[in-house]
């Protein structure tokens, strides 16, 4: 199943793209306190092998390796007492760290 981007996350990605040049990128990197780290960054241009997810007003970039690790993941944008942020829920994760920034499979 592909990565699912919620309506809240798509709207926030679109807001960001309207005020910046380039594209938001979702990456899964080796590291963090639990094996893999979830990272949101910004790219000037898509790489040749990027998977490009479309929103109403822009695009979201994911490299192929990260896309494989994000199978069945849900990307959301939440606002709570800790602040406003993008979060990724990965159902296949065996464990996550306390802050939710890293996970293991």
C-alpha positions in Angstrom: 0.0 0.0 0.0 1.4 3.4 -0.8 2.2 6.2 1.6 -1.0 8.1 2.7 -0.9 11.8 3.2 -3.8 13.1 5.2 -5.8 16.2 4.1 -4.3 18.2 7.0 -0.7 17.3 6.0 -1.4 18.0 2.3 -2.9 21.5 3.2 0.2 22.3 5.3 2.6 21.1 2.6 0.7 23.4 0.1 1.0 26.3 2.6 4.7 25.8 2.9 5.2 25.5 -0.9 3.3 28.8 -1.5 5.9 30.6 0.7 9.1 28.8 -0.4 10.7 27.7 -3.6 11.5 24.0 -3.9 9.8 20.9 -2.6 9.2 19.2 0.8 11.0 15.8 1.1 10.2 12.9 3.4 13.2 10.7 4.2 14.0 7.7 6.4 17.6 7.7 7.4 19.7 5.2 9.3 20.2 6.5 12.8 18.2 7.9 15.6 17.9 6.2 18.9 15.9 3.3 17.5 17.5 2.4 14.1 15.7 4.6 11.6 15.0 8.3 11.8 12.1 10.1 10.2 13.2 13.4 8.6 11.4 16.2 6.8 13.6 18.5 4.7 13.5 20.7 1.7 14.9 20.1 -1.9 15.4 22.5 -4.7 14.6 19.9 -7.4 13.4 16.3 -7.5 16.1 13.7 -8.0 15.8 11.5 -11.1 14.6 8.5 -9.1 12.4 10.3 -6.6 8.8 9.2 -6.1 6.7 12.4 -6.4 3.4 12.6 -4.6 1.1 15.4 -5.8 -0.9 17.8 -3.7 -3.4 20.4 -4.8 -0.7 23.1 -5.2 2.6 21.2 -5.2 4.6 18.0 -4.8 6.1 16.0 -2.0 9.4 14.1 -2.7 10.4 10.7 -1.4 13.5 8.7 -2.4 12.9 5.1 -3.4 14.6 3.5 -0.3 12.6 5.7 2.1 9.4 5.0 0.1 9.9 1.2 0.6 10.3 1.8 4.4 7.2 4.0 4.4 4.9 1.3 3.0 1.5 1.7 4.7 2.6 4.8 6.5 0.3 7.7 7.3 1.8 11.3 7.2 -0.3 13.7 9.2 0.0 17.3 10.5 -0.9 17.8 14.2 -1.3 20.7 16.5 -1.2 20.0 20.3 0.4 21.3 23.5 3.8 20.3 22.2 3.4 22.4 19.1 2.5 21.9 15.4 4.4 19.3 13.4 4.3 16.6 10.7 4.1 13.1 12.1 4.5 9.7 10.4 2.7 6.7 11.7 4.4 3.5 10.4 2.2 0.5 11.3 5.0 -2.0 10.6 7.3 -0.4 13.1 8.3 -2.9 15.9 9.1 -0.1 18.3 9.5 3.7 18.4 11.4 6.1 20.6 9.7 8.2 23.2 9.5 11.3 21.0 8.4 9.4 17.9 11.2 10.6 15.7 12.8 7.2 15.2 11.7 3.6 14.9 12.8 0.0 14.3 11.4 -2.7 12.1 
